[in-house]
Amino acid sequence: MNRKEFLRTMAGGTLGVAALADVAFAGLSNVSSLETAPFKQAPLPYDFAALEPSIDKMTMEIHYGKHHAAYVKNLNDAVKGTEFEKKSLEEIIKSISKAPTAIRNNGGGHWNHTFFWEVMGPKKGGAPKGAVADAINGQFGSFDKFKEEFGKAATTRFGSGWAWLVAKGGKLAVGSTPNQDNPLMDVSDVKGTPILGLDVWEHAYYLHYQNKRPDYIKAFWDVVNWDVVAEKLKKA
């Protein structure tokens, strides 16, 4: 099944992704953070199979086409008729303590997944260069030590959640958040501007890696798009 056939099939369900079927692959942007309801799911900047073998095609189809799409639909349902309907996703996220649980979970799910697709790419990975490398080496001592700390945050996050690299006050920090929380939220223990994130919910890796989360984390480094991370660092 190719991408258009898959999305046409999904459009027949309740996930509301029909509008994506005829959208060409393109790079994601900050539109999802700035737009107001009805919120939309941006197209992937690569094909579903583009991240193999690190992340398999079927996982990407389900993760993007079902899980992320469901967060968008549920977020639109949750904000309808409320004060949050006229707020941007970024505004909602940054003052999430004022929002109901449904908006917190689905708004975070939409923001986090849009971010996640951006920071990966085919034929990427390896070690960062330039300003990102300098910042990581200056903060953590080396890229290997950074990967160790990031991996620990991702591995030890109990249950479902995310691991993050954030920039704050000219420094970098690693941490993790539960469920669909992120470091921009006013309720988060980890604060800062995310420049790299890893989804450690089981749906992100279980088809290919089963219960071996560390193997999934290791494979993630082969698809990190350091060019995008560098742009995020520059804007942080």
N, C-alpha and C positions, 0 to 999 in steps of 0.2 A: 504493500500500500504506500503510495507516495504522499507527500505532505498535503496536497489539495484534497485527495480522496479522504485522508484521515480527518481533516477539518470539516469536510462536508458531512462525514459520518457523525462527528461530534456535534455538529449544528442541529442534528435531528433530536438531540437530547435536551437536557435542561441547563446546559452550561453556558449557553449564549455566546459561542465563539464563531458563529457563522460569518460575522463581518471580517474575520481574519482569512477566510479561504482564498480571497483574491488579492491579498496584500503580499507584495513581494518581500523577500527577506531583506532586512535593512538593519543598520545599527540602532540600538536602543538609545533613548535620550532621557532628559530630565522631565519630559512632558508628563509622565505618570505622576511625578511629584507635584507638579504645578497645576494640573488640570483639576477641575471640579467634577462632581457627578453629572452624568453617569460616567464612571471610571471605565477605562478600556484597557485591554491587555495588548501590549505592543508585540509585534511579530519578533520572533527570534532573529538574531543577526547571523545565524548559521543553520544548516540542515540538522534534523534530528540525529542523524548518524555521524555528524561531524566531529564529535568528541570521543568517538570510539578509539581505542578500547577502554579508555578511562571511565567513560560513562556511556552505557550502551543505548542504542536507538530506542528500544522499547521503553526503557526507563524515562528517557527524555520525552517520548510521546505521551506517556501517562502523567509524568510530573508537570509538564507544561500544559498539555491539552486537557487534563482533568483536575489536578490539584490546584495549579495556579488559576486556571479559568474559574474554578469553583469559588476561590477567594474573591475574585473580581465580582462575580454574580452576587455572592452573599454580602459583600460590602455595599453594593448598590442597593440591595434590598434593605440593609440595615440603616442606611443613611436617609432613605426615602422619607420625605415628610418631616425631617428633623432639622435642627440648626446646622448639622454637619453636611447637609446636602450642598450648601453653598461654599464650603471650605475646601481648599486644596488638600490633597493627600498629605503633603508635607505639614501643613498647619494642623491637620488632625493628628498626625503622628507625634508632633512635638508637644502637644497638650493632651496626650492620650488618657491621662488620668481623669479627664472630664468626660470621657466617652464611655458608652456601655461596652460590656465585654465582647459582644458580637462585632462591634466596630474595631475594637482593639485587636482581636484575633484576625479578622479578615483584612483590615487595613494594613496590619503588619505583614500578613501573608502576601498581599499584593506588592507592597513596597519591597519586602525582602527578596521575593522571587525575581522581580524586575531587576534588582541590583545584582542578584546571583548570575542571571544569564549574561549580564554585561561583563563581569569580571572573568569570564572564561572565553576560550576561543580555540579553534582548531589550529594545530601546528604552533602552539604557544608553549608555555611552560618554561622550564629551565630556571636560571637565576636572574633576578632583576638587575637592571643596570642604572646608571645615572643617579638622579636624586633619590629614587626609591631605594636603591642599593645603599647609598650613603646614609639615608635615614635609618634603615634597618640595621646596618652595621654599627652605627653610632648608638642606637638604642639597645640592641641585643648582643652586640659583640661580633656576630657573624650571621650569615644567612642560615647556616645549619642550626645555630642556637635559636634563631627565630622560629624555624620550622618545628623544632622540638617543643617550644613553648606554645605555639599555635596548635600543634597536634595534641598537646596535653589538654588544652582548653576544649578542643573538639571531642576528644576521647572521653573526658571525664564529665562532660555535660550529661547528666542523668536524664534518661528519657529523650524527649524531643526538644530540639532547639537549634541554635546557631553558634558558630565560632566567628570572632571578628578581629580584624586589625583596624584600630581607629587612630585618628590624629586629633590631638587636642593640645592647645597651648604650645605648639612647636615640638611636641613629643609624640611618640607612638606608644600604643599599649595594646595588649592582647587580652581578650576576655570572651565570655560566652553569655548568651541569654536563653531563657526558656521559651518554649512554644514558638510564637511568631513575634516576640518582642525584638527590638533592636536598639542600638546605642543612641538614637535620636530621641527616643521616648523619654518623657520626664519621669517615668517610673523605673527606668532601667538602672541596674547597679553599675553597668558599664556605660560610661558617657563619652561622647566624642563624635567625630565625623567618620563614618565607616569608609574605609578605602579598599577593604577586602573582606569577604564573608564566605562562609561555608555552611550549607544546609546539612545538618546531621539528623534530620528526621529519617526514620527508616524508609519512607517512600522514596527518598533520594538515592538509595543505594541497595535496597534489599534484594531486588531481582537479580542483580549481578554479584553482589558481595555477601548476600545472606546476613549473618550476624557479625561479619568481620569488618566492623567500622574502621579499624586502623588501616586495613588494606585500601579502603575507599579514600581515606584521608591522604595516604601516600600517593595514590593515583591522581588526586586533585592537583598536585604540583605540576603535573604534565600538561595541564590545560589552563593554568592561570594566565590571564592576559595582562601582563605587566605594563603594557602601554596604557591600558585603561586605568589601572591602579595608579600610574604616574599622573594621569590627568586628574584623578580624584584627589590625590595628594596635593597637587598644585592648587586646587580650588578649596581645599580644606581650611 
